[in-house]
C-alpha cells in the first residue's frame, strides 16, 4: 500500500507507476470515516482512474472500490510530518495510520520523507509503534 502525495510530501507517483508496471497489486488509503480516523486499503486499477477524494487526497472512485484486508498487505509506505531515527512518526493528527497499521501485522512499514523531517523525538503514546524503516533522500 502506498499513498497519494500531497504537494508538500515526497511524491509517490513514480513508486505507484512502478508497482503497476511490475504487475503487483497497488492499494491506496480510502477514508471510510474521517471523524473516527478510519481508512481501508483500496485496490488501484490505474492511476488515471483516481479522483479527488475526502480530505483533498487522490483516491479510488467509489464506483471502483475493492478493498484488501490489512492482513494481506506485505508493504505499507507511510507519510508523516516528522520521523525519528528509531521509526516513530508524527502524522497529520487524524490517527488514520495509528488505527490501520496494527491491523497489518504482516506488512513491512516504511516511512518516507525528506531529511529535514528527521527529528530527535516525537510525542509517543500507547497507540504509536515504530515503523520498520524510514527513508529520505539521504538514506
N, C-alpha and C positions, 0 to 999 in steps of 0.2 A: 504494500500500500504506500502510495506517495501522497503528496498534497499539491494542490494547485496554488502556486505562489501568489502572494500579494506583491504590489510593486516594490516594497522595501525589503523583501526577503530574497534569499538565494533563489534564482529562477530554476524551476524544475522541469520546464517544458522538454528539454533535451533528454533528461532522465526518462520522462514518461514516453517520449517517442522511441527511445532505445528499447524500453521494456516491450512495447507493442511490436516493434520491428523484429525482435527476437522471438516473437510468438508466445511470450509469457502473459499471464493474466495481470492486468493493471486494475487496481482499485483506488478510488479516491474517497475521502471522508464525505459522508452525506449527513447533514444535520437533520436529525429526526425531531428533536425538541430543543430549541435554543434556550428556553428558560431553565430546563433541567440539565443542560450541558450534555445532551445525548447525541451521539453520532454512530453511524454504521459504515461498513465498507461497501461501497457501490462499485460494481464492475463497469469499467470504461470500454466501450466498443471502439471508439475513435475519438481523438482529441477534437476533431471538427464538430462533433455532436454535443460538446459541453456547452452549458448555458450559465448565465449569471444566476447563482442560487442565493440561499439565505446568507446573510452577513456579507453579501457582495463578493462571494468567492465562487470561482468556476466550479460547476457541479454537473453530475449526470442528470439529464432531464427526467422529470417524474414519469414520463411515458416510457422510459427505457430502464427503469430501476430493476436491478437484480442484485441482491446482496450476497456477500460471502460472510460466513460466520468467522468471528475473530480467531477461533482455534485453528482455522485452516490457513491462516496467513503466515508466511515464512519471513517476511521482512516488512517493517514499518519505518518509513522515513518521516521524521518528526520535525516540525518547525519550532521555533522558540524565539523569545526576546533576548534571553541570555542563557548561557550554558557554563557549567563548571567543568574542570578537567576530569572530575570523577563521574561525570554523566548526569548530574542533576540539571534540570532546566526550569526556567521561568517562562510560562506561556503568556497568553493574552488575557488570562483571568476567567475564561469561561469554564475551565475544568473538563473540556471535551476529551483531551488525551489522557488526563488523570483517570477518567472513568473508563476509557476504551482500552488502554494498554494492558491493564491487569487481565482483561478478557482474552488477550492474545499471548498466552504463555509460551507458545512455540516460536514466536516471531523474534528475529533479531531486531532490536530497536536502535535506530541510528538517527541522531540529531544532526541537522546540517544548518550552518550559519556562517557568518563572517567572523574573522578573527577578533574584530572589535566587540563581538558579542560574548567573548570568553571572559568570565569574571571569576574572582576568587570564591565567592559563595552566593547562593540564592536562598530565599526562605524555603525551608523544607518542613513538611508536616507528614502526618501518618499516611496520607494519600499519595505522596511522592515516592518514587523509587528511581534509581539511576537507569539511564539509557546504557546500552552495551557499548556505544561508541559515539563520539562527537567528531564531525568532520568540518573543517573550514578550508579556505583557500590555501592555508599554510600547513595543512596536515594531510 
